[in-house]
């Protein structure tokens, strides 16, 4: 199971490592498009797993950061692709998994808002924005980026204008 090369120990090439398989899946997702027959729950579950949880060795810091970035990009890419394919529940699950990996990262919140809007759940999109804004204010004393605020206005502007027009028409 273990080979030694000079003074280094390594696993035999015939040993399969689940992390390597998950990393390859993540890279395929980022490259897109994802196959439609995929088991999304299993994939999101795999991408949600931390690297060696409970281990506190310093040498793990950089590999953990690399893994976290890869899985964030994969989860966000997956969520966007699934939203485009109208698979809203799976898209939202992937976005929420990305939020759990890094609750400060804005991209996954924007994707979740886009999923809510695509489903017609305007109140959910607004609530997601407000929750994120409150979280950022409490933790860092900052507000969401102008990009996220513009997204909210862009996504909701036409719908709110159309809703107001319909409401006015009903009143007449």
C-alpha positions in Angstrom: 0.0 0.0 0.0 2.9 2.4 0.6 5.8 3.1 -1.7 9.0 4.9 -0.7 10.9 7.1 -3.1 14.1 8.4 -1.7 13.1 9.6 1.8 9.4 10.2 0.9 6.5 7.9 1.6 3.5 7.8 -0.8 0.5 5.6 -1.5 0.9 3.0 -4.2 -0.5 4.2 -7.5 -3.0 1.3 -7.5 -4.7 2.8 -4.3 -7.8 4.8 -5.1 -8.2 8.0 -3.0 -11.8 9.3 -2.7 -10.5 12.9 -2.5 -8.8 12.5 -5.9 -12.0 11.3 -7.4 -14.0 14.1 -5.9 -11.5 16.6 -7.0 -11.7 15.3 -10.6 -15.5 15.5 -10.4 -15.2 19.1 -9.2 -12.9 20.0 -12.1 -15.3 18.4 -14.6 -18.2 20.5 -13.1 -16.2 23.7 -13.4 -15.3 22.9 -17.0 -19.1 22.2 -17.6 -21.6 21.2 -18.7 -22.5 18.6 -16.1 -24.2 15.4 -17.3 -27.9 15.3 -16.6 -27.9 11.8 -15.2 -25.6 12.7 -12.2 -26.7 11.9 -8.6 -26.7 15.6 -7.4 -27.3 14.8 -3.8 -24.3 12.5 -3.6 -22.1 15.0 -5.5 -23.1 17.9 -3.4 -22.6 15.8 -0.3 -19.1 14.9 -1.4 -18.2 18.5 -2.2 -19.5 19.5 1.2 -17.0 17.4 3.1 -14.1 19.1 4.7 -10.5 17.8 4.2 -9.5 15.7 7.3 -11.9 17.3 9.8 -10.6 17.3 13.3 -7.0 17.4 12.3 -5.1 20.5 13.4 -1.7 20.1 11.9 -0.2 23.2 10.3 0.8 21.3 7.1 -3.0 20.9 6.3 -3.7 24.7 6.1 -2.7 25.1 2.4 -4.3 21.8 1.2 -7.5 22.8 3.0 -7.6 26.2 1.4 -7.0 24.7 -2.0 -9.8 22.1 -1.4 -12.2 24.8 -0.1 -11.6 26.9 -3.2 -12.0 24.0 -5.6 -15.2 22.9 -4.0 -16.6 26.4 -3.7 -16.1 26.9 -7.5 -17.5 23.5 -8.2 -20.6 24.0 -6.1 -21.3 27.4 -7.5 -20.8 26.2 -11.1 -23.1 23.3 -10.4 -25.7 25.5 -8.9 -25.6 27.8 -12.0 -25.8 25.0 -14.4 -28.7 23.4 -12.6 -30.5 26.7 -12.4 -30.1 27.1 -16.2 -31.5 23.6 -16.6 -34.5 24.5 -14.4 -33.5 22.0 -11.7 -34.2 24.5 -9.0 -34.1 22.3 -5.9 -30.8 20.8 -6.8 -29.4 24.2 -7.8 -30.5 25.7 -4.4 -29.0 22.7 -2.5 -25.6 23.3 -4.3 -25.7 27.0 -3.6 -26.6 26.4 0.1 -23.7 23.9 0.4 -21.4 26.6 -1.0 -22.7 29.1 1.5 -22.0 26.6 4.3 -18.4 26.2 3.1 -17.8 30.0 3.1 -20.7 32.1 4.6 -18.8 35.3 3.7 -18.6 34.6 0.0 -21.2 36.5 -1.9 -21.3 34.5 -5.1 -23.3 31.6 -3.7 -25.9 34.0 -2.2 -26.3 35.7 -5.6 -26.9 32.3 -7.2 -29.5 31.3 -4.5 -31.2 34.6 -5.2 -31.3 33.9 -8.9 -32.8 30.5 -8.2 -35.5 32.0 -6.1 -36.3 34.5 -8.8 -36.4 31.9 -11.5 -38.9 30.0 -9.4 -41.0 33.2 -9.0 -40.2 33.3 -5.2 -39.4 37.1 -5.1 -39.9 37.2 -1.3 -37.4 34.4 -0.8 -34.8 36.3 -2.9 -35.3 39.5 -1.0 -35.1 37.5 2.3 -31.8 35.9 1.2 -30.4 39.3 0.4 -31.5 40.8 3.7 -30.2 37.8 5.7 -26.8 38.2 4.0 -26.8 41.9 4.5 -27.5 41.5 8.2 -24.9 38.8 8.6 -22.2 41.0 6.9 -23.1 44.0 9.0 -23.0 42.0 12.3 -19.7 40.1 11.4 -17.7 42.6 9.4 -19.6 45.9 9.6 -19.8 46.0 5.8 -22.7 45.8 3.3 -23.1 43.5 0.2 -21.3 44.6 -2.9 -22.8 47.0 -5.4 -22.9 44.0 -7.8 -25.2 42.1 -5.4 -27.4 45.2 -4.8 -27.6 45.8 -8.5 -28.6 42.2 -9.1 -31.4 42.5 -6.6 -32.7 45.6 -8.4 -32.2 44.1 -11.9 -33.9 40.8 -10.9 -36.8 42.5 -9.1 -37.2 45.8 -11.0 -39.2 44.5 -13.9 -41.2 42.1 -11.9 -42.1 44.7 -9.3 -43.0 47.2 -12.0 -45.2 44.6 -13.8 -46.7 43.6 -10.4 -47.5 47.2 -9.7 -49.1 47.7 -13.1 -51.3 44.6 -12.6 -52.3 45.8 -9.2 -53.3 49.2 -10.6 -55.2 47.5 -13.4 -57.2 45.4 -10.9 -58.1 48.5 -8.9 -59.5 50.3 -11.9 
